[in-house]
């Protein structure tokens, strides 16, 4: 259904829905401190917090709705308001070794929401991701927004290693 494909070496990614370009996550310059994306009239901006450099604010249509931080185990933690204006907590973790994938879990109880399964193209040295919604409970989120937050968190995690 959804796919994420890189569009540049600086971290930009295109979000595809049924192989049609749906949105793009664009970073400002070569720094991974600020990114923008839009889809269906929704504008999302993620940027480093002016108060804490370890925290990244999620701003949707000009309103701060959450943040992304690195937890004590170096896993990105995403706190964001859902459609019912309730703060939801997620943790993005990689699972597996040879056949790894990234799983966005609800923090409590720890249940998976979406899975980003990488597909590596060794000839082009690129990786794209197939996105699967695996949540057994209603998400109360738009899937593209969760994917945008997850891609930013994956880039944030990669930049710290």
Buried (B, 14 or more C-beta within 10 A) or exposed (E): EBBBBBBEEBBBBBBBBEEEEBBBBBBEEEEBBBBBBBBEEBEBBBBBBEEEEEBBBBBBEEEEBBBBBBEEEEBBBBBBBBEEEEEBEBBBBBEEEEEEBBBBBBBEEEEBBBBBBBEEEEEEEEBBBBBBBEBEEEBEBBBBBBBBBBBBBBBBBEEEE
